[in-house]
Amino acid sequence: MNKDKLDTVSKKQKAEAVSQAMKLIIDFNGSQLKEIKRFVDTLLQIRQQQGRKDEE
């Protein structure tokens, strides 16, 4: 194999490894990520409500 082909294979292997790691993290922390998202959404709603109160 020439160097360009090796670089391409190496990049594909790295991308696949990162993809697999991300899938494992999401699978492992899926419920926690959902809770964090709910928490952030709630904070954003509170902030928007505070903004409306400030305008009144």
Backbone hydrogen bonds in HBPLUS format (Angstrom, degrees):
<---DONOR---> <-ACCEPTOR-->    atom                        ^
c    i                          cat <-CA-CA->   ^        H-A-AA   ^      H-
h    n   atom  resd res      DA  || num        DHA   H-A  angle D-A-AA Bond
n    s   type  num  typ     dist DA aas  dist angle  dist       angle   num
A0006-LEU N   A0002-ASN O   3.10 MM   4  6.39 157.0  2.15 151.4 158.4     1
A0007-ASP N   A0003-LYS O   2.87 MM   4  6.13 155.8  1.93 151.7 158.3     2
A0008-THR N   A0004-ASP O   2.97 MM   4  6.21 157.1  2.02 146.5 152.5     3
A0009-VAL N   A0005-LYS O   2.92 MM   4  6.14 164.0  1.95 151.1 155.3     4
A0010-SER N   A0006-LEU O   2.84 MM   4  5.96 160.6  1.88 147.4 153.5     5
A0011-LYS N   A0007-ASP O   2.88 MM   4  6.08 157.4  1.93 147.2 153.2     6
A0012-LYS N   A0008-THR O   2.94 MM   4  6.16 158.4  1.99 148.6 154.7     7
A0013-GLN N   A0009-VAL O   2.86 MM   4  6.09 155.9  1.92 150.6 157.5     8
A0014-LYS N   A0010-SER O   2.90 MM   4  6.14 157.0  1.96 148.1 154.5     9
A0015-ALA N   A0011-LYS O   2.88 MM   4  6.09 161.9  1.92 149.2 154.3    10
A0016-GLU N   A0012-LYS O   2.91 MM   4  6.07 157.3  1.96 146.4 152.7    11
A0017-ALA N   A0013-GLN O   2.91 MM   4  6.09 154.2  1.98 145.5 152.6    12
A0018-VAL N   A0014-LYS O   2.94 MM   4  6.19 159.6  1.98 152.4 157.5    13
A0019-SER N   A0015-ALA O   2.91 MM   4  6.07 160.0  1.95 147.1 153.2    14
A0020-GLN N   A0016-GLU O   2.91 MM   4  6.13 161.0  1.95 149.5 154.0    15
A0021-ALA N   A0017-ALA O   2.97 MM   4  6.16 157.2  2.02 145.6 152.1    16
A0022-MET N   A0018-VAL O   2.90 MM   4  6.13 160.1  1.94 153.2 158.3    17
A0023-LYS N   A0019-SER O   3.00 MM   4  6.25 157.6  2.06 148.5 154.6    18
A0024-LEU N   A0020-GLN O   2.97 MM   4  6.22 158.8  2.02 148.9 154.4    19
A0025-ILE N   A0021-ALA O   2.94 MM   4  6.20 159.3  1.98 150.6 156.2    20
A0026-ILE N   A0022-MET O   2.93 MM   4  6.13 164.9  1.95 152.2 156.1    21
A0027-ASP N   A0023-LYS O   2.84 MM   4  6.02 162.3  1.87 150.3 155.8    22
A0028-PHE N   A0024-LEU O   2.81 MM   4  5.91 161.7  1.85 149.2 154.7    23
A0029-ASN N   A0025-ILE O   2.76 MM   4  5.80 160.7  1.79 151.1 156.9    24
A0030-GLY N   A0026-ILE O   2.70 MM   4  5.01 101.1  2.32 140.4 149.9    25
A0033-LEU N   A0029-ASN O   2.79 MM   4  5.98 158.2  1.84 163.3 170.6    26
A0034-LYS N   A0030-GLY O   3.03 MM   4  6.30 152.1  2.11 147.4 154.7    27
A0035-GLU N   A0031-SER O   3.06 MM   4  6.32 155.7  2.12 144.5 150.7    28
A0036-ILE N   A0032-GLN O   2.88 MM   4  6.15 158.7  1.93 151.1 157.0    29
A0037-LYS N   A0033-LEU O   2.92 MM   4  6.12 156.9  1.98 145.5 151.8    30
A0038-ARG N   A0034-LYS O   2.96 MM   4  6.25 159.2  2.00 148.7 154.0    31
A0039-PHE N   A0035-GLU O   2.90 MM   4  6.14 158.6  1.94 149.4 155.5    32
A0040-VAL N   A0036-ILE O   2.89 MM   4  6.14 163.8  1.91 154.7 158.3    33
A0041-ASP N   A0037-LYS O   2.87 MM   4  6.07 162.0  1.90 151.9 157.4    34
A0042-THR N   A0038-ARG O   2.89 MM   4  6.11 155.9  1.95 148.2 154.6    35
A0043-LEU N   A0039-PHE O   2.93 MM   4  6.25 159.7  1.97 150.9 156.5    36
A0044-LEU N   A0040-VAL O   2.90 MM   4  6.17 156.6  1.96 151.3 157.7    37
A0045-GLN N   A0041-ASP O   2.95 MM   4  6.22 153.0  2.02 146.8 154.1    38
A0046-ILE N   A0042-THR O   2.94 MM   4  6.21 161.9  1.97 154.4 158.9    39
A0047-ARG N   A0043-LEU O   2.93 MM   4  6.14 160.0  1.97 148.3 154.0    40
A0048-GLN N   A0044-LEU O   2.92 MM   4  6.14 154.6  1.98 146.2 153.0    41
A0049-GLN N   A0045-GLN O   2.94 MM   4  6.19 156.1  2.00 149.4 155.8    42
A0050-GLN N   A0046-ILE O   2.89 MM   4  6.17 155.3  1.96 150.5 157.5    43
A0051-GLY N   A0047-ARG O   2.93 MM   4  6.17 150.0  2.02 143.2 151.7    44
A0052-ARG N   A0048-GLN O   3.03 MM   4  6.35 148.2  2.13 144.4 152.3    45
A0053-LYS N   A0049-GLN O   3.01 MM   4  6.29 155.1  2.07 147.6 154.4    46
A0054-ASP N   A0050-GLN O   2.94 MM   4  6.19 149.9  2.03 146.4 154.5    47
A0055-GLU N   A0051-GLY O   3.21 MM   4  6.45 138.2  2.39 137.1 147.2    48
A0055-GLU N   A0052-ARG O   3.16 MM   3  5.16 127.6  2.45  93.6 106.9    49
A0056-GLU N   A0052-ARG O   3.25 MM   4  6.58 136.4  2.45 141.3 152.0    50
A0056-GLU N   A0053-LYS O   3.21 MM   3  5.27 132.6  2.45  95.5 107.7    51
